[in-house]
Amino acid sequence: MTKSVYRSAAQVTTFSTIEKTLSFAYRIILSRLLGAEGVGIYQICLSVFSVFLTAASSGIPVTVSRMIAKQTATGTEKGKHAVTTAGVVATLMFTIPAAIIIFFGRELIAFLFPDRDSLNIFLLLLPGLVLTSIYAVMRGAFWGNKQFLPYSVIELAEDSVMVILGTVLVFSATTPADGAFRATVAVLISYIFSFAVSVGWYLTHGGKFVSPKGQLKPLLASALPITAMRTSTSLLGSVVATFLPALLIGACGYDSTEALALYGAVTGMAMPVLCIPNSLIGSLAVVAAPEMSENYYAERRERLERDVEKSIKISMAIAALIVPPLFVLGENIGDMLFGNPFSGEVISSFSFMLLPMCFSMMSTTVLNSMNCEVKTLIYFFAGALFMLACIFVLTPYIGIYSYMTGLAGSYVITSVLNARLLKKKCGGARYFKFTAMCAAVCVAASAFGMLLKGLTQSLHPAAVICICGAATVAFAIAAMTALGMIKWQLLVRFKPRRRR
């Protein structure tokens, strides 16, 4: 990868880290103000909405980015505007009819929600379906044109609007359902904000809407497999949100409040912590994907293989640094942040899931940048079927843990299948040994952290988290350095030279 890619990745990561920190703090605020039941209602409404949002636009930003990169490789400037316009047309073709049909046919989807209040909260988000889908196309245009600063700023500003407004509104909520409604209002307003700002930026900085002729058909052909995969992911989340609480009630003997609380603790508290690496890896993917697509279409094979290798190695290194502290301190984190010890047990028990999760996420991005969307879709379905099987078979025996077990297994399946395909597409990329070493570092650092935690149990919980967390990460870094996995001298090489 070039120096500019690393600088852009660092820039996007910085903004993304701030954004995710805000979102994480907001999760804590919601869990404290709404409780697990309110968070569960909020999560169910968002998960159902995400199905339609994902179906409308999830594959288009990535495809717009890749097609703009292709236009850059072939030197066609006008084609870039046509690609962006095609993306807007494609998403409007779905979102406007979908929003109308959902609103007037809301009784047909009422079964997806536990009560009438939840359905009404969901309907509040329908205008955002159109607006945020257009913003998604603008994101793709920013990525493809390598305009990462405006993208990063708008993303952070959107999240800030949601967090600030949501905190103000939820603070005076009277019931969990009322709090979920107010939090949803904040989400809608943030969608309106990002739509207005992104379109305004695009039009005032050289962007145009022109005839999409010649670009609409190939865009749809490439976007549909990605959209199908991501829509299936959201649909899977909605299926889980609908049936898992019901299974907990019917098979495990919980009442509805207890089932919603368990679901909220896992999806609204534990999973945001376990998904921390996604923001870092997502930042790298946003920057690296257009570069890899450009190298792929320009047939620069050596550069492509080098970029693939480095992207996956960085992703696995991130996982190796985050898994040990979560394994050691998961229970402390859940108790301190959410006041929910059970969420901490989930964090600790499934922290090692981050290794296949990070590999699966980055390898899927890499393969999609090389026009392998159909195969990654098939691989996703293989993992999804395994997860659903785990939920329906194991819930009577291990309760809510069936969901996490199935999720971990699905990442393992997609990782193995992606690795096989990558070996065929980029045989020169070497990362298997590095991945195995990352797993070994995780085990060693986790063992070290558990020993240190036993020695510091008498201290204040916050002190235990700070001391053990810092020491565990430091141990992992030292181990990776000793094994030659981190080469600090490369940082010196990437420093820009001063001009004379």
Beta strands, then each sheet from edge to edge (+ up, - down):
end
